[in-house]
Amino acid sequence: MPDDRSDDDLVRAYREGEAAAFERLYLRHRVTLYNYLRRHLGPQAGRADELFQDTWLKAIDALERYEVDDRFSAWLFRIAHNTMVDQVRRGVRDPVSYADPADLEALAPPVEDGPAEAAIAAERSTRLRAALERLPAEQREAFLLREEAGLDLHEIARETGVGMETAKSRLRYAIKALRAALGEEYGR
């Protein structure tokens, strides 16, 4: 049964002892968070599994400090970003993925089309992933925060610690590079 409560209402319910409220938050944000990590890490995508788990564990630990004035998805993606930065600072290399591939496939949106459409979608996804890997890290970050996390420019600037114009510029250059790499197929 769908739960149409807002993220903030679910956080409040979880704080009041409703464990199912956190499960709903997890189900609502797991796909975008996992896709963000995988796409951001590019050739080191095996780290996404570990970072995905670490992000949710840190979110659980920090949920009491979450300010409901903040947007939950922005807060969650800030934790994910900081977790990635922490691993880079510690010098963590690409660990072996310990996730069950069937579990990871369950995170992907269901394919409702036939085999031809699925093959076309897979080919587009591969091309997009390759184009994202070629972007400079700052541009990839801005693009993924916009597309995967749904953050606006103000939130991207805040999450990445740069000014609004820098965030806008990074996003604009990322989109321009992706359009050049993918052709007009990426029409935004």
C-alpha positions, 0 to 999 in steps of 0.5 A, a space after each residue: 500500500 503506497 504511503 503518500 506522506 511527505 518525507 518530513 512526515 515520515 521522518 517525524 513518524 520514525 522519530 516517534 517510533 514507527 519503524 515502517 516510516 523509515 522503510 518507506 523513506 528507504 524505498 522512496 529514495 533507494 533507486 536514485 541514491 544507488 544510481 547516483 553513487 554508481 554513476 558518480 563513481 564511474 569505473 569504480 562502480 564496485 564501491 557503490 554497494 559499500 557506499 550505499 550501505 554506509 550512506 544509509 547507516 549514517 542517515 539512520 545515525 543522524 536522523 535525530 539531527 535532521 532538520 525538517 526545513 531541509 529537503 530530505 533528498 538533499 540531506 541524504 545526498 549530502 551524506 552520500 557525497 561526504 561518504 565518498 569524500 571520506 573514502 577518498 581521503 582515507 585512500 579506500 580503493 575499489 573493493 570487491 562488490 559483495 552485493 548479490 547481483 539479483 538484489 542490485 537488479 531489483 533496484 533498477 526500474 522495471 522494464 515494461 517494454 519488449 526485448 527490442 526496447 530493453 536492448 535500446 535502453 541498455 545501449 543508451 544507458 551504456 553510452 550515457 555511463 561512458 559519457 558521464 565517466 569522461 566528464 570532469 568530477 565537478 561537472 559530473 557531480 553537478 549533473 548527477 545532483 540535478 538529475 539523480 537527486 533532483 536538486 536545484 541550483 541553490 542546493 547543488 551550490 550548497 552541497 558542493 560548497 561553491 557559489 551559485 554561478 559556479 554550480 550553474 557553470 558546471 551544470 551547463 558545461 556538463 550538459 553541453 558535453 553530454 549533448 555533444 557525446 550523445 547527440 540530440 538524443 539528450 535534448 535538455 
